[in-house]
Amino acid sequence: MKIIGLVGNNADFSYNRLLLQFMSSHFTTDVDIEVAEIKDLPMFNESTAQPTPACVTTLAAKIAAADGVIIATPEYDHSIPASLKNCLEWLSYAAHPFTDKPVMVVGVSLGQQGTSFAQTQLREILNSPGLNAHVLSGNQFMMGFAKKQFDQNGQLTDDRTLDFLTQCFQTFQQFGQAHRLMTVE
């Protein structure tokens, strides 16, 4: 199974990037997770969107070729970051690679609440016309207190957190496999 892990912000350091990198190295059985960045995408402006920038078409092609996508979003002011919304604007306008694509939403935050508001908003956006993703319901992985969750090598240190992440990811794998069977028939 080939999965694109989309880093949902443009920060130089991101716990959400760290989570995707951890998942990429930890979940290696039958899965290849490629971590993809959005930080170099230009600001979307429909009136100047032609031609579509190469960085957008490259990202769209990776997503279209993948069996699924994991989007790791932080939460800024009870919302997704502007850079992630910008990315989704480009992809819904230029190529539509999320159409019928299995998507898992995860998020890491510094505070207690995790990324619940951002994840809810992101799920709504991914279900909108132009994106039409198949978003895994339930199994919402939200990690709070990020500084305490990772060691200096980027490894998760809490067994309960790792167990829950594993459970959510295994459900996503099953979701992706079921989706593949449905689209083949």
MDAnalysis code that builds the backbone (N, CA, C; Angstrom):
import MDAnalysis as mda
import numpy as np

u = mda.Universe.empty(555, n_residues=185, atom_resindex=np.repeat(np.arange(185), 3), trajectory=True)
u.add_TopologyAttr("name", ["N", "CA", "C"] * 185)
u.add_TopologyAttr("resid", np.arange(1, 186))
u.add_TopologyAttr("resname", ["MET", "LYS", "ILE", "ILE", "GLY", "LEU", "VAL", "GLY", "ASN", "ASN", "ALA", "ASP", "PHE", "SER", "TYR", "ASN", "ARG", "LEU", "LEU", "LEU", "GLN", "PHE", "MET", "SER", "SER", "HIS", "PHE", "THR", "THR", "ASP", "VAL", "ASP", "ILE", "GLU", "VAL", "ALA", "GLU", "ILE", "LYS", "ASP", "LEU", "PRO", "MET", "PHE", "ASN", "GLU", "SER", "THR", "ALA", "GLN", "PRO", "THR", "PRO", "ALA", "CYS", "VAL", "THR", "THR", "LEU", "ALA", "ALA", "LYS", "ILE", "ALA", "ALA", "ALA", "ASP", "GLY", "VAL", "ILE", "ILE", "ALA", "THR", "PRO", "GLU", "TYR", "ASP", "HIS", "SER", "ILE", "PRO", "ALA", "SER", "LEU", "LYS", "ASN", "CYS", "LEU", "GLU", "TRP", "LEU", "SER", "TYR", "ALA", "ALA", "HIS", "PRO", "PHE", "THR", "ASP", "LYS", "PRO", "VAL", "MET", "VAL", "VAL", "GLY", "VAL", "SER", "LEU", "GLY", "GLN", "GLN", "GLY", "THR", "SER", "PHE", "ALA", "GLN", "THR", "GLN", "LEU", "ARG", "GLU", "ILE", "LEU", "ASN", "SER", "PRO", "GLY", "LEU", "ASN", "ALA", "HIS", "VAL", "LEU", "SER", "GLY", "ASN", "GLN", "PHE", "MET", "MET", "GLY", "PHE", "ALA", "LYS", "LYS", "GLN", "PHE", "ASP", "GLN", "ASN", "GLY", "GLN", "LEU", "THR", "ASP", "ASP", "ARG", "THR", "LEU", "ASP", "PHE", "LEU", "THR", "GLN", "CYS", "PHE", "GLN", "THR", "PHE", "GLN", "GLN", "PHE", "GLY", "GLN", "ALA", "HIS", "ARG", "LEU", "MET", "THR", "VAL", "GLU"])
u.atoms.positions = np.array([
    [0.855, -1.175, 0.000],
    [0.000, 0.000, 0.000],
    [0.900, 1.236, 0.000],
    [0.675, 2.137, -0.931],
    [1.433, 3.381, -1.038],
    [0.581, 4.514, -0.483],
    [1.130, 5.235, 0.508],
    [0.406, 6.309, 1.173],
    [1.239, 7.584, 1.118],
    [0.567, 8.689, 0.864],
    [1.200, 10.001, 0.963],
    [0.823, 10.593, 2.313],
    [1.819, 10.974, 3.089],
    [1.605, 11.659, 4.358],
    [1.812, 13.143, 4.140],
    [0.758, 13.909, 4.199],
    [0.803, 15.334, 3.883],
    [0.994, 16.147, 5.160],
    [2.127, 16.850, 5.246],
    [2.402, 17.721, 6.386],
    [1.515, 18.948, 6.245],
    [0.622, 19.164, 7.184],
    [-0.418, 20.168, 7.056],
    [-0.056, 21.571, 7.469],
    [1.212, 21.906, 7.478],
    [1.601, 23.297, 7.736],
    [2.929, 23.599, 7.048],
    [3.348, 24.853, 7.145],
    [4.577, 25.268, 6.475],
    [5.685, 25.657, 7.445],
    [5.574, 25.229, 8.683],
    [6.579, 25.552, 9.697],
    [7.871, 24.772, 9.459],
    [8.986, 25.384, 9.803],
    [10.265, 24.684, 9.668],
    [10.334, 23.478, 10.603],
    [9.825, 23.626, 11.838],
    [9.714, 22.492, 12.749],
    [8.244, 22.254, 13.022],
    [7.824, 21.006, 12.908],
    [6.427, 20.667, 13.111],
    [6.309, 19.308, 13.776],
    [5.562, 19.241, 14.870],
    [5.290, 17.950, 15.493],
    [4.433, 17.071, 14.585],
    [3.642, 17.681, 13.735],
    [2.848, 16.909, 12.780],
    [3.756, 16.251, 11.735],
    [4.785, 16.942, 11.278],
    [5.783, 16.336, 10.401],
    [6.493, 15.197, 11.137],
    [6.831, 15.440, 12.402],
    [7.501, 14.423, 13.215],
    [6.623, 13.179, 13.337],
    [5.318, 13.364, 13.529],
    [4.400, 12.226, 13.610],
    [4.398, 11.442, 12.297],
    [4.302, 12.135, 11.173],
    [4.307, 11.438, 9.880],
    [5.630, 10.719, 9.639],
    [6.725, 11.338, 10.007],
    [8.029, 10.680, 9.857],
    [8.108, 9.441, 10.740],
    [7.572, 9.542, 11.954],
    [7.527, 8.375, 12.832],
    [6.685, 7.272, 12.200],
    [5.505, 7.632, 11.703],
    [4.627, 6.639, 11.090],
    [5.306, 5.997, 9.881],
    [6.016, 6.782, 9.110],
    [6.709, 6.268, 7.928],
    [7.762, 5.230, 8.287],
    [8.457, 5.451, 9.394],
    [9.489, 4.489, 9.794],
    [8.937, 3.347, 10.638],
    [7.835, 3.570, 11.326],
    [7.284, 2.553, 12.233],
    [6.368, 1.555, 11.521],
    [5.529, 2.041, 10.629],
    [4.569, 1.179, 9.945],
    [5.116, 0.786, 8.578],
    [6.058, -0.104, 8.556],
    [6.714, -0.466, 7.289],
    [6.227, -1.780, 6.688],
    [5.437, -2.555, 7.430],
    [4.943, -3.824, 6.919],
    [3.821, -3.564, 5.910],
    [4.058, -3.918, 4.667],
    [3.069, -3.777, 3.596],
    [2.671, -2.340, 3.293],
    [3.365, -1.366, 3.858],
    [2.998, 0.035, 3.664],
    [4.245, 0.869, 3.393],
    [4.116, 1.762, 2.432],
    [5.163, 2.742, 2.153],
    [4.531, 4.114, 2.322],
    [4.986, 4.858, 3.341],
    [4.457, 6.197, 3.582],
    [5.515, 7.204, 3.148],
    [5.172, 8.009, 2.147],
    [6.041, 9.090, 1.687],
    [5.538, 10.393, 2.288],
    [6.395, 11.070, 3.038],
    [6.031, 12.338, 3.653],
    [6.198, 13.446, 2.614],
    [5.118, 14.191, 2.380],
    [5.118, 15.263, 1.378],
    [4.869, 16.606, 2.058],
    [5.571, 17.621, 1.579],
    [5.481, 18.966, 2.144],
    [4.567, 19.857, 1.307],
    [4.003, 20.861, 1.960],
    [3.180, 21.853, 1.261],
    [3.786, 23.249, 1.371],
    [4.900, 23.382, 2.039],
    [5.410, 24.716, 2.369],
    [5.909, 25.522, 1.173],
    [6.148, 24.894, 0.039],
    [6.628, 25.635, -1.123],
    [5.534, 26.005, -2.117],
    [4.284, 25.677, -1.796],
    [3.198, 26.024, -2.708],
    [2.941, 27.527, -2.662],
    [2.774, 28.151, -3.823],
    [2.453, 29.584, -3.818],
    [1.026, 29.802, -3.333],
    [0.721, 31.031, -2.985],
    [-0.627, 31.368, -2.548],
    [-1.589, 31.214, -3.726],
    [-2.692, 30.508, -3.485],
    [-3.678, 30.293, -4.537],
    [-4.418, 31.590, -4.845],
    [-4.544, 31.869, -6.135],
    [-5.319, 33.010, -6.604],
    [-5.916, 32.588, -7.937],
    [-7.204, 32.357, -7.956],
    [-7.849, 31.809, -9.145],
    [-7.603, 32.649, -10.395],
    [-7.504, 33.938, -10.244],
    [-7.317, 34.788, -11.422],
    [-5.925, 34.677, -12.022],
    [-4.969, 34.157, -11.257],
    [-3.615, 33.975, -11.796],
    [-3.155, 32.525, -11.696],
    [-4.094, 31.588, -11.642],
    [-3.763, 30.178, -11.397],
    [-3.311, 29.419, -12.643],
    [-3.294, 30.057, -13.789],
    [-2.845, 29.369, -15.009],
    [-1.526, 29.954, -15.462],
    [-0.545, 29.196, -15.777],
    [-0.558, 27.743, -15.677],
    [-0.383, 27.288, -14.226],
    [-0.826, 26.068, -13.961],
    [-0.684, 25.503, -12.616],
    [0.799, 25.289, -12.331],
    [1.285, 25.769, -11.186],
    [2.702, 25.596, -10.854],
    [3.108, 24.117, -10.807],
    [4.339, 23.850, -11.191],
    [4.848, 22.473, -11.227],
    [4.789, 21.806, -9.856],
    [5.028, 22.556, -8.779],
    [4.983, 21.957, -7.440],
    [3.583, 21.453, -7.107],
    [2.558, 22.107, -7.632],
    [1.177, 21.669, -7.411],
    [0.883, 20.419, -8.226],
    [1.276, 20.406, -9.496],
    [1.007, 19.235, -10.343],
    [1.798, 18.019, -9.869],
    [3.004, 18.242, -9.351],
    [3.798, 17.129, -8.812],
    [3.112, 16.530, -7.586],
    [2.670, 17.381, -6.669],
    [1.975, 16.902, -5.475],
    [0.675, 16.202, -5.863],
    [-0.067, 16.769, -6.784],
    [-1.325, 16.167, -7.230],
    [-1.077, 14.788, -7.830],
    [-0.019, 14.641, -8.607],
    [0.298, 13.347, -9.218],
    [0.653, 12.310, -8.155],
    [1.384, 12.714, -7.131],
    [1.728, 11.792, -6.038],
    [0.471, 11.317, -5.315],
    [-0.424, 12.248, -5.039],
    [-1.666, 11.894, -4.344],
    [-2.525, 10.989, -5.218],
    [-2.643, 11.325, -6.496],
    [-3.464, 10.524, -7.412],
    [-2.935, 9.098, -7.534],
    [-1.621, 8.921, -7.501],
    [-1.014, 7.602, -7.662],
    [-1.033, 6.780, -6.370],
    [-1.269, 7.424, -5.245],
    [-1.234, 6.740, -3.952],
    [-2.525, 5.968, -3.697],
    [-2.421, 4.976, -2.813],
    [-3.600, 4.210, -2.387],
    [-4.389, 4.941, -1.317],
    [-3.765, 5.922, -0.678],
    [-4.423, 6.680, 0.371],
    [-3.555, 7.839, 0.805],
    [-4.138, 8.711, 1.627],
    [-3.455, 9.908, 2.107],
    [-3.700, 10.040, 3.606],
    [-2.655, 10.407, 4.325],
    [-2.779, 10.786, 5.733],
    [-2.443, 12.271, 5.795],
    [-3.349, 13.057, 6.331],
    [-3.079, 14.484, 6.496],
    [-2.882, 14.753, 7.978],
    [-1.719, 15.293, 8.323],
    [-1.403, 15.657, 9.702],
    [-1.556, 17.162, 9.840],
    [-2.555, 17.583, 10.589],
    [-2.825, 19.012, 10.718],
    [-2.646, 19.498, 12.146],
    [-1.950, 20.609, 12.305],
    [-2.005, 21.289, 13.598],
    [-3.310, 22.075, 13.684],
    [-3.515, 22.736, 14.802],
    [-4.703, 23.571, 14.964],
    [-4.256, 24.976, 15.317],
    [-4.649, 25.928, 14.479],
    [-4.357, 27.336, 14.723],
    [-5.691, 28.059, 14.884],
    [-5.929, 28.644, 16.025],
    [-7.153, 29.405, 16.275],
    [-8.419, 28.609, 15.936],
    [-8.460, 27.357, 16.401],
    [-9.601, 26.452, 16.196],
    [-9.823, 26.124, 14.727],
    [-8.772, 26.131, 13.935],
    [-8.912, 25.912, 12.503],
    [-7.661, 25.238, 11.946],
    [-7.749, 24.837, 10.679],
    [-6.565, 24.327, 10.004],
    [-5.678, 25.505, 9.630],
    [-4.387, 25.278, 9.450],
    [-3.492, 26.360, 9.032],
    [-3.851, 26.874, 7.636],
    [-3.571, 28.133, 7.407],
    [-3.830, 28.746, 6.101],
    [-3.067, 28.013, 4.992],
    [-1.881, 27.531, 5.290],
    [-1.088, 26.837, 4.268],
    [-1.763, 25.540, 3.827],
    [-2.432, 24.836, 4.749],
    [-3.148, 23.616, 4.375],
    [-4.388, 23.956, 3.550],
    [-5.122, 24.978, 3.944],
    [-6.280, 25.405, 3.162],
    [-5.841, 25.825, 1.761],
    [-4.723, 26.517, 1.678],
    [-4.167, 26.927, 0.388],
    [-3.852, 25.713, -0.480],
    [-3.243, 24.704, 0.112],
    [-2.916, 23.468, -0.613],
    [-4.179, 22.820, -1.152],
    [-5.189, 22.724, -0.316],
    [-6.441, 22.092, -0.734],
    [-7.142, 22.911, -1.823],
    [-7.023, 24.232, -1.754],
    [-7.585, 25.086, -2.810],
    [-6.915, 24.763, -4.150],
    [-5.585, 24.689, -4.141],
    [-4.866, 24.354, -5.370],
    [-5.308, 23.005, -5.910],
    [-5.346, 21.998, -5.037],
    [-5.632, 20.641, -5.500],
    [-7.077, 20.477, -5.962],
    [-7.998, 21.217, -5.356],
    [-9.394, 21.112, -5.802],
    [-9.609, 21.880, -7.101],
    [-8.787, 22.861, -7.355],
    [-8.914, 23.668, -8.560],
    [-8.174, 23.037, -9.745],
    [-6.978, 22.552, -9.483],
    [-6.079, 22.169, -10.576],
    [-6.189, 20.715, -11.022],
    [-6.451, 19.795, -10.099],
    [-6.285, 18.396, -10.509],
    [-7.286, 17.407, -9.906],
    [-7.867, 17.690, -8.789],
    [-8.840, 16.810, -8.114],
    [-8.270, 15.430, -7.745],
    [-7.070, 15.351, -7.184],
    [-6.499, 14.040, -6.863],
    [-7.137, 13.350, -5.665],
    [-7.921, 14.080, -4.869],
    [-8.562, 13.478, -3.696],
    [-9.869, 12.776, -4.029],
    [-10.364, 12.921, -5.235],
    [-11.646, 12.329, -5.587],
    [-11.631, 10.828, -5.327],
    [-12.519, 10.385, -4.440],
    [-12.660, 8.980, -4.044],
    [-11.395, 8.380, -3.427],
    [-10.516, 9.218, -2.904],
    [-9.268, 8.753, -2.295],
    [-9.497, 8.530, -0.800],
    [-9.099, 7.375, -0.245],
    [-9.178, 7.169, 1.209],
    [-8.223, 8.126, 1.934],
    [-8.742, 8.816, 2.934],
    [-7.947, 9.799, 3.678],
    [-8.115, 9.565, 5.176],
    [-7.000, 9.616, 5.873],
    [-6.975, 9.563, 7.336],
    [-6.492, 10.925, 7.828],
    [-7.159, 11.466, 8.838],
    [-6.774, 12.750, 9.410],
    [-6.184, 12.502, 10.794],
    [-5.001, 13.067, 11.033],
    [-4.342, 12.980, 12.331],
    [-3.890, 14.390, 12.710],
    [-3.547, 14.563, 13.985],
    [-3.068, 15.873, 14.391],
    [-2.371, 15.842, 15.732],
    [-1.412, 16.742, 15.874],
    [-0.616, 16.862, 17.087],
    [-0.647, 18.320, 17.520],
    [-0.777, 18.551, 18.824],
    [-0.751, 19.917, 19.331],
    [0.063, 19.985, 20.612],
    [0.400, 21.190, 20.983],
    [1.155, 21.400, 22.212],
    [0.262, 21.334, 23.444],
    [-1.015, 21.652, 23.288],
    [-1.942, 21.694, 24.415],
    [-2.667, 20.389, 24.638],
    [-3.612, 20.431, 25.543],
    [-4.333, 19.239, 25.972],
    [-5.354, 18.750, 24.948],
    [-6.017, 19.668, 24.272],
    [-7.172, 19.301, 23.458],
    [-6.825, 18.598, 22.163],
    [-5.598, 18.590, 21.765],
    [-5.263, 17.994, 20.483],
    [-5.707, 18.908, 19.364],
    [-6.182, 18.341, 18.298],
    [-6.546, 19.131, 17.116],
    [-8.002, 18.892, 16.726],
    [-8.877, 18.816, 17.704],
    [-10.263, 18.419, 17.438],
    [-10.998, 19.402, 16.532],
    [-10.862, 20.709, 16.757],
    [-11.553, 21.680, 15.901],
    [-11.007, 21.623, 14.472],
    [-9.689, 21.578, 14.348],
    [-9.070, 21.537, 13.020],
    [-9.460, 20.266, 12.276],
    [-9.486, 19.138, 12.972],
    [-9.845, 17.891, 12.305],
    [-11.292, 17.903, 11.825],
    [-12.178, 18.452, 12.630],
    [-13.578, 18.546, 12.217],
    [-13.702, 19.422, 10.973],
    [-13.030, 20.551, 10.982],
    [-13.074, 21.445, 9.833],
    [-12.462, 20.781, 8.600],
    [-11.337, 20.106, 8.772],
    [-10.667, 19.457, 7.646],
    [-11.548, 18.370, 7.038],
    [-12.234, 17.609, 7.864],
    [-13.144, 16.575, 7.357],
    [-14.253, 17.195, 6.499],
    [-14.788, 18.317, 6.942],
    [-15.824, 18.993, 6.166],
    [-15.268, 19.472, 4.825],
    [-14.084, 20.040, 4.839],
    [-13.462, 20.533, 3.607],
    [-13.208, 19.377, 2.644],
    [-12.692, 18.268, 3.153],
    [-12.369, 17.122, 2.292],
    [-13.613, 16.498, 1.663],
    [-14.771, 16.692, 2.265],
    [-16.024, 16.171, 1.707],
    [-16.682, 17.128, 0.722],
    [-16.091, 18.285, 0.511],
    [-16.709, 19.287, -0.351],
    [-16.531, 18.957, -1.836],
    [-17.413, 19.508, -2.681],
    [-17.259, 19.320, -4.128],
    [-15.896, 19.855, -4.563],
    [-15.258, 19.154, -5.446],
    [-13.921, 19.530, -5.889],
    [-12.849, 18.718, -5.192],
    [-13.151, 18.260, -3.992],
    [-12.217, 17.381, -3.282],
    [-12.778, 15.968, -3.241],
    [-13.984, 15.795, -2.706],
    [-14.690, 14.506, -2.730],
    [-13.873, 13.328, -2.220],
    [-13.137, 13.546, -1.150],
    [-12.335, 12.470, -0.563],
    [-13.232, 11.516, 0.224],
    [-12.760, 10.315, 0.435],
    [-13.420, 9.354, 1.319],
    [-12.654, 9.371, 2.637],
    [-13.166, 10.110, 3.590],
    [-12.469, 10.332, 4.848],
    [-12.866, 9.254, 5.853],
    [-11.861, 8.629, 6.447],
    [-12.097, 7.617, 7.479],
    [-12.813, 8.271, 8.651],
    [-13.981, 7.750, 8.993],
    [-14.707, 8.311, 10.132],
    [-14.293, 7.581, 11.403],
    [-14.491, 8.255, 12.531],
    [-14.042, 7.679, 13.795],
    [-12.524, 7.566, 13.770],
    [-11.959, 6.819, 14.667],
    [-10.515, 6.590, 14.693],
    [-9.728, 7.881, 14.511],
    [-10.177, 8.923, 15.172],
    [-9.513, 10.214, 15.066],
    [-8.312, 10.229, 15.999],
    [-7.130, 10.308, 15.411],
    [-5.925, 10.348, 16.225],
    [-5.549, 11.800, 16.484],
    [-5.728, 12.210, 17.746],
    [-5.387, 13.559, 18.182],
    [-4.439, 13.437, 19.358],
    [-3.246, 13.946, 19.198],
    [-2.249, 13.855, 20.264],
    [-2.014, 15.231, 20.874],
    [-2.205, 15.340, 22.155],
    [-1.893, 16.563, 22.881],
    [-0.541, 16.452, 23.555],
    [-0.104, 17.556, 24.106],
    [1.161, 17.625, 24.854],
    [2.336, 17.043, 24.052],
    [2.496, 17.525, 22.849],
    [3.480, 16.977, 21.908],
    [4.898, 16.922, 22.459],
    [5.293, 17.926, 23.211],
    [6.672, 17.965, 23.723],
    [6.978, 16.777, 24.630],
    [5.948, 16.244, 25.287],
    [6.134, 15.108, 26.186],
    [6.014, 13.769, 25.467],
    [5.519, 13.769, 24.235],
    [5.206, 12.520, 23.532],
    [6.381, 11.958, 22.737],
    [7.292, 12.819, 22.313],
    [8.413, 12.394, 21.471],
    [9.723, 12.520, 22.234],
    [10.640, 11.568, 21.989],
    [11.976, 11.709, 22.544],
    [12.843, 12.514, 21.571],
    [14.125, 12.677, 21.881],
    [15.022, 13.485, 21.048],
    [15.293, 12.854, 19.683],
    [14.941, 11.586, 19.503],
    [15.122, 10.906, 18.218],
    [13.830, 10.831, 17.403],
    [12.793, 11.523, 17.865],
    [11.533, 11.539, 17.136],
    [10.694, 10.284, 17.321],
    [10.946, 9.533, 18.363],
    [10.187, 8.318, 18.644],
    [9.108, 8.607, 19.688],
    [7.938, 7.999, 19.506],
    [6.880, 8.133, 20.502],
    [7.294, 7.390, 21.769],
    [7.065, 7.989, 22.911],
    [7.538, 7.406, 24.164],
    [6.436, 6.784, 25.011],
    [5.184, 7.123, 24.732],
    [4.076, 6.626, 25.543],
    [3.441, 5.406, 24.865],
    [3.439, 4.276, 25.548],
    [2.903, 3.035, 24.970],
    [1.416, 3.141, 24.633],
    [0.646, 3.823, 25.469],
    [-0.787, 3.958, 25.188],
    [-1.033, 4.785, 23.930],
    [-0.238, 5.829, 23.752],
    [-0.365, 6.646, 22.544],
    [-0.004, 5.826, 21.315],
    [1.077, 5.071, 21.396],
    [1.503, 4.242, 20.277],
    [0.470, 3.160, 19.976],
    [-0.104, 2.559, 21.002],
    [-1.142, 1.542, 20.791],
    [-2.357, 2.131, 20.078],
    [-2.762, 3.340, 20.501],
    [-3.920, 3.970, 19.865],
    [-3.610, 4.359, 18.420],
    [-2.417, 4.897, 18.176],
    [-2.012, 5.232, 16.812],
    [-2.014, 3.979, 15.943],
    [-1.496, 2.888, 16.454],
    [-1.460, 1.622, 15.713],
    [-2.872, 1.143, 15.394],
    [-3.762, 1.213, 16.369],
    [-5.154, 0.813, 16.155],
    [-5.794, 1.667, 15.065],
    [-5.617, 2.975, 15.139],
    [-6.193, 3.882, 14.135],
    [-5.601, 3.599, 12.759],
    [-4.292, 3.376, 12.688],
    [-3.652, 3.135, 11.402],
    [-4.082, 1.803, 10.798],
    [-4.203, 0.777, 11.624],
    [-4.673, -0.515, 11.116],
    [-6.094, -0.396, 10.559],
    [-6.930, 0.386, 11.216],
    [-8.278, 0.618, 10.705],
    [-8.218, 1.343, 9.363],
    [-7.303, 2.297, 9.230],
    [-7.147, 3.004, 7.962],
    [-6.676, 2.049, 6.855],
    [-5.767, 1.156, 7.185],
    [-5.325, 0.170, 6.193],
    [-6.509, -0.681, 5.718],
    [-7.334, -1.142, 6.644],
    [-8.520, -1.924, 6.281],
    [-9.482, -1.093, 5.441],
    [-9.659, 0.151, 5.798],
    [-10.495, 1.086, 5.049],
    [-9.972, 1.230, 3.615],
    [-8.660, 1.393, 3.484],
    [-8.047, 1.514, 2.160],
    [-8.183, 0.243, 1.339],
    [-8.011, -0.908, 1.970],
    [-8.153, -2.176, 1.256],
    [-9.600, -2.395, 0.816],
    [-10.553, -2.086, 1.677],
    [-11.962, -2.217, 1.309],
    [-12.298, -1.264, 0.170],
    [-11.749, -0.082, 0.212],
    [-11.979, 0.903, -0.850],
    [-11.435, 0.388, -2.181],
    [-10.259, -0.201, -2.148],
    [-9.664, -0.763, -3.366],
    [-10.543, -1.863, -3.958],
    [-11.058, -2.734, -3.103],
    [-11.933, -3.818, -3.574],
    [-13.209, -3.258, -4.197],
    [-13.750, -2.206, -3.609],
    [-14.973, -1.610, -4.134],
    [-14.728, -0.940, -5.480],
    [-13.568, -0.348, -5.673],
    [-13.312, 0.362, -6.934],
    [-12.895, -0.591, -8.057],
    [-12.434, -1.790, -7.702],
    [-12.054, -2.784, -8.725],
    [-13.290, -3.431, -9.326],
    [-14.299, -3.639, -8.499],
    [-15.508, -4.339, -8.957],
    [-16.383, -3.465, -9.811],
])
